[in-house]
């Protein structure tokens, strides 16, 4: 460890950010990374625990104490090498990961945890700045061909790993640009798309081929891919949104979040979006209290909504968790995002009963307060209320992958949650030579989990094709 007494001498320093009143005027990133000096001081807070719980809390098992120590010593190049040894895309996770590693930090028992995410952010930004992030083409080719369906973080991580050991990899993406939800789900103010583009340049130099507007299971046959490639990796997302089947759902102005968010990302990219769903001068209600709902709040603020209210069906969580009870696991506690700070009313334990409007367009929402007991929900008598709503955005999570098209054509087995059945040892689906990773296998999850599964699936595919693998799990 760099400084034995560092965790006692230094407090946690959060990354700075542009003021809310200024950042809502644009769609650029607004977080200001730590300076080299401040990142080093934060690295000094790491205690290099005998059992580094931060590593077990991180889905990709980042070797966090090592790169904390290296940043403290200002050895940025080696810190980058350690970071890249477990994570293909730390510029993604350093921006959008909720940092379960920090909740598992030993300092978090009775102090503020080490700012692991901010240090990761600083390392990878330094790497790009210094020109250290370079293509890693294979020394030789295996002659084996792999098709990867889906270009989100799972598909990209899998494709990059397989290309680096010499396989010919082709990524098929149904959209017009590569990136999956990184491209069209996460708003630019959280992660600008230039970070994806420069990784794509790196991967192309490593031999990965990308084919866009190739909807496998629709205009491209999945069975044809199986005949043309030695292995097929399913890395699509869990794109089936949870609906809200209440009276008035059919009214214009009630939309899924993933109808709303991608349109703004396209507009930021300079595209003409015909009939774009806009929150401008509207009373916006976001139903769903997770990250997607928060993204709808931030986007609505930038579109200058008249008012924004976010409802959550569950009760309000405590502001602080009972650390002795839940550490080192992910705690349920009140989380206020940067989008909430920009302006939003929040309501908990609220159930939407119906939408009402005139002329086929929504004008208000009728809801009621609910109480929870033993996991059961009951409406509180006399608690019904109405709220103006010109735009309602449904952000209540996802039920799993879309069942039609690709999955229907292949006929692979599903689990109880309608995801493709496969274990985490070999990531094989029930059909020979078919593998699956990411949200299509595990259900709606985090970018960091997708990268983990993509990497591990790549090793399983490599072992299947060659009999052994040098790729890490």
JOZI-V813634 format. One record per helix or strand. SS is the DSSP state (a for helix, b for strand). FROM is the first residue (numbers start at 1). LEN is the number of residues. If there is no record, write none. Layout:
<<SS:FROM:LEN> <SS:FROM:LEN>>
//
This chain:
<<a:6:4> <b:16:2> <a:20:4> <b:31:2> <a:36:9> <a:53:5> <a:64:9> <a:76:9> <a:90:7> <a:100:4> <a:106:4> <a:116:14> <b:145:5> <a:153:12> <b:168:5> <a:181:4> <a:194:12> <b:209:3> <b:216:1> <b:220:1> <a:222:7> <b:231:4> <b:240:2> <b:247:1> <b:252:1> <b:254:3> <a:257:12> <b:283:5> <a:291:12> <b:307:6> <a:323:4> <a:338:4> <b:345:4> <b:350:9> <b:361:13> <b:376:4> <b:385:4> <b:391:4> <b:398:3> <a:406:5> <b:414:1> <b:420:1> <b:428:1> <b:434:3> <a:439:4> <a:447:20>>
//
